[in-house]
Amino acid sequence: MAHLMFFYSPDTAVPLSVGRVMHSNIYILFVLLQVFVNKTFSDIYKIQSNNINYCTKLTKKDLGSSCIDKNLEYPLSSDDIDLLAKNSLSIKTQTCVSNPSLTCLNIDHKSLIGAGTYGLVVRGQSKSVQFPLAIKFIKLPTKLDTVSFNTIGRYNRIDLNSLIENQGTEKGLREAIALRLINEYELPSIPKYVTYFETSSYRILAMEYLENYEELSKIIDKLSSEDLLFISCQTAAIVCNLDQIGISHDDMHERNILINRKNNNKVNLIDFGGAHFNNKHEHFTSTSNFLKQPINLLGHLKRFVKEDLIDNIQSQEKKDLGRFCLMMKTFISSKNDTEKEAIPYYYRILFEKYWKFNQINKKLFKCALTK
Ligand SMILES: Nc1ncnc2c1ncn2[C@@H]1O[C@H](COP(=O)(O)OP(=O)(O)OP(=O)(O)O)[C@@H](O)[C@H]1O
C-alpha cells in the first residue's frame, strides 16, 4: 500500500512532456483520467491514514513516526481529567492539534511509552505509589453508525475502528482483572496493578512502568544462545506460575516479553488483554505450545536445544495440555535422584541441561542465573 500511496498521492504531477506530444482533446481526457485516479486513491489514502490499526502498527515499530504526524489524538474532556485526578493520577497533556480549544493526551517522545492495536500507553504518576506508571488508554466504542459514503452517495464501509475498539473494551477490563489477581497472589515479573476505571470516552488502566525494559522483538537478533536460554527459561517460569493460579496469558508474542538488558536480561510479561481465567483449555493452539513461548523464540530454542527435545515435549503437550508445567513442578519437588529418574527423559534433560529452575516461597518457579 505504501507503494501505491507513493504513486497515486494527490501531489503526483501530470507529466508535462507527455501532454505536449498529444492531441489537445486526448490530453484533456488524460488530465481528467489522472484527476479521477488521484481522487480515488487519495480517498483510499485518507481511509488508511485514519485507520487506528494501520496507524498504531507503524508507531509500534518506530515511536514518534507517522501516527503522531497524522495526529492520532486522544482528546480529554473535563470529565476525563476530573476522573484522572480523583484516581490520583497525573499525566502530561497538550493542546489538540486539530482543535486548539481541546486538551489532548501528550504523546511526545517523553510521554509515549508504546502504542498497541487497542490504545496508547503513556507515562504517568500517582500520589498513592512511589514507582512511575504506564497508563493505558483504550478508546471506548464509537457508535457503529459511523458509516462513510463514497462520491456517488452509496454506502461505502462500516468504520473499522469502531469494531476494533469494541474488542478493546473487553481487553482493557480483562487485563485489569488479570493484573489485580496476579498482584493478589504476589506473582513476580508482571507489572504491578495500580488502578482501573472508565470515563465516558476511555478505559484507563494504570500499572507499574517497567523502566529500562525493551521488547524482545526488537533485540532478539542481538542476543546470544545463552541469553535466549535464560530468557525462555524465565518465560516458562512466569507462565507456569500463572498456570498455578489459573491464568493463561494466551497472547504470547515477542512484543509482550520485555527484557532488561541492564539487569541480567530479567524478563517481565505484559499485555494481559487476551488472558483467560479458568486454565481449562479445550484444545491446543499456537499460543498454548508447551513452553508458552512465542514462535520466534521457540525457533531459536529449536536450534540450540539438541535431541529434538522441543518437538517431543511439544507433541506431548498436544496430547495432554498442562503436562509441561506439571513436569516442572514434579522435577522441583523431587527429593532425590530416584524421584527425578521417574520423570520422562526429555523433561529431565531440559531441566538438568538447559534450564535451571528453583522454587521460591515454596510455590513460585524461578530461573537460576546459570552464567
Ligand atoms: N507496564 C509497561 N511498562 C513499560 N512498557 C510498557 C508497559 N505496558 C506496555 N508497554 C509498552 O507499550 C506497548 C503497547 O502495550 P500493549 O502491548 O499492552 O498494548 P496493546 O494495545 O494491548 O497491544 P497489542 O497490539 O500487542 O495487543 C508494549 O509493546 C510495550 O512496549
PDBQT file of the ligand as one rigid body, heavy atoms in Angstrom, charges set to zero:
ROOT
HETATM    1  N1  LIG A 401       3.989  -1.615  32.026  1.00  0.00    +0.000 N 
HETATM    2  C1  LIG A 401       4.705  -1.273  30.965  1.00  0.00    +0.000 A 
HETATM    3  N2  LIG A 401       5.975  -0.826  31.121  1.00  0.00    +0.000 NA
HETATM    4  C2  LIG A 401       6.711  -0.483  30.029  1.00  0.00    +0.000 A 
HETATM    5  N3  LIG A 401       6.258  -0.526  28.751  1.00  0.00    +0.000 NA
HETATM    6  C3  LIG A 401       5.000  -0.959  28.550  1.00  0.00    +0.000 A 
HETATM    7  C4  LIG A 401       4.166  -1.359  29.631  1.00  0.00    +0.000 A 
HETATM    8  N4  LIG A 401       2.971  -1.742  29.126  1.00  0.00    +0.000 NA
HETATM    9  C5  LIG A 401       3.065  -1.583  27.797  1.00  0.00    +0.000 A 
HETATM   10  N5  LIG A 401       4.280  -1.114  27.425  1.00  0.00    +0.000 N 
HETATM   11  C6  LIG A 401       4.737  -0.800  26.050  1.00  0.00    +0.000 C 
HETATM   12  O1  LIG A 401       3.612  -0.396  25.283  1.00  0.00    +0.000 OA
HETATM   13  C7  LIG A 401       3.415  -1.268  24.164  1.00  0.00    +0.000 C 
HETATM   14  C8  LIG A 401       1.917  -1.462  23.940  1.00  0.00    +0.000 C 
HETATM   15  O2  LIG A 401       1.354  -2.068  25.086  1.00  0.00    +0.000 OA
HETATM   16  P1  LIG A 401       0.411  -3.336  24.984  1.00  0.00    +0.000 P 
HETATM   17  O3  LIG A 401       1.080  -4.418  24.182  1.00  0.00    +0.000 OA
HETATM   18  O4  LIG A 401      -0.020  -3.703  26.362  1.00  0.00    +0.000 OA
HETATM   19  O5  LIG A 401      -0.809  -2.686  24.158  1.00  0.00    +0.000 OA
HETATM   20  P2  LIG A 401      -1.913  -3.413  23.309  1.00  0.00    +0.000 P 
HETATM   21  O6  LIG A 401      -2.779  -2.354  22.738  1.00  0.00    +0.000 OA
HETATM   22  O7  LIG A 401      -2.598  -4.424  24.137  1.00  0.00    +0.000 OA
HETATM   23  O8  LIG A 401      -1.015  -4.078  22.193  1.00  0.00    +0.000 OA
HETATM   24  P3  LIG A 401      -1.233  -5.311  21.215  1.00  0.00    +0.000 P 
HETATM   25  O9  LIG A 401      -1.368  -4.698  19.867  1.00  0.00    +0.000 OA
HETATM   26  O10 LIG A 401       0.058  -6.073  21.337  1.00  0.00    +0.000 OA
HETATM   27  O11 LIG A 401      -2.402  -6.091  21.674  1.00  0.00    +0.000 OA
HETATM   28  C9  LIG A 401       4.161  -2.551  24.531  1.00  0.00    +0.000 C 
HETATM   29  O12 LIG A 401       4.597  -3.269  23.407  1.00  0.00    +0.000 OA
HETATM   30  C10 LIG A 401       5.330  -2.022  25.377  1.00  0.00    +0.000 C 
HETATM   31  O13 LIG A 401       6.390  -1.631  24.554  1.00  0.00    +0.000 OA
ENDROOT
TORSDOF 0
